């Protein structure tokens, strides 16, 4: 594997009822891509993997 460029460990946004905020996640992804980020690490890279389900991680 040959990684180049900038990769960001993303946060996972949550709704008020503690579900993954899918619309917020899309907004974050688009924001980062629009600013030239080359790679994204999502769903647990900043510690939230213990609070989301496996199905949420797969999404």
C-alpha positions in Angstrom: 0.0 0.0 0.0 1.3 3.4 -0.9 -0.5 6.2 0.9 0.0 9.8 -0.2 -1.5 13.1 0.7 -3.6 14.0 3.7 -5.7 11.6 5.6 -8.1 12.8 8.3 -9.4 10.8 11.3 -13.0 12.1 11.3 -15.3 12.5 14.3 -18.7 10.8 14.2 -21.5 13.3 14.7 -24.5 12.2 16.8 -28.1 13.3 17.0 -29.7 14.4 20.3 -31.0 10.8 20.8 -27.5 9.3 20.5 -27.8 8.0 16.9 -25.2 8.5 14.2 -26.1 11.7 12.4 -25.9 10.4 8.9 -26.6 13.8 7.3 -24.0 15.5 9.5 -21.5 12.8 8.5 -22.2 13.4 4.8 -21.7 17.2 5.4 -18.3 16.5 7.2 -17.2 14.2 4.4 -18.1 16.7 1.7 -16.4 19.5 3.6 -13.2 17.6 3.9 -13.2 16.4 0.2 -13.9 20.0 -1.0 -10.8 21.1 0.9 -8.5 18.6 -0.7 -8.3 15.8 1.8 -7.2 12.6 0.1 -8.3 10.0 2.6 -10.9 9.6 5.4 -10.8 7.4 8.5 -14.4 7.1 9.8 -16.5 5.3 12.4 -14.3 4.9 15.5 -11.0 6.4 14.7 -11.4 9.0 17.4 -12.8 6.7 20.1 -16.5 6.5 19.4 -16.3 2.8 18.2 -17.3 1.8 21.8 -20.6 3.8 21.5 -21.9 2.8 18.1 -23.2 -0.5 16.9 -21.6 -2.8 14.3 -24.4 -1.9 11.9 -23.7 1.8 12.4 -20.0 1.2 11.8 -20.8 -0.6 8.5 -23.0 2.3 7.3 
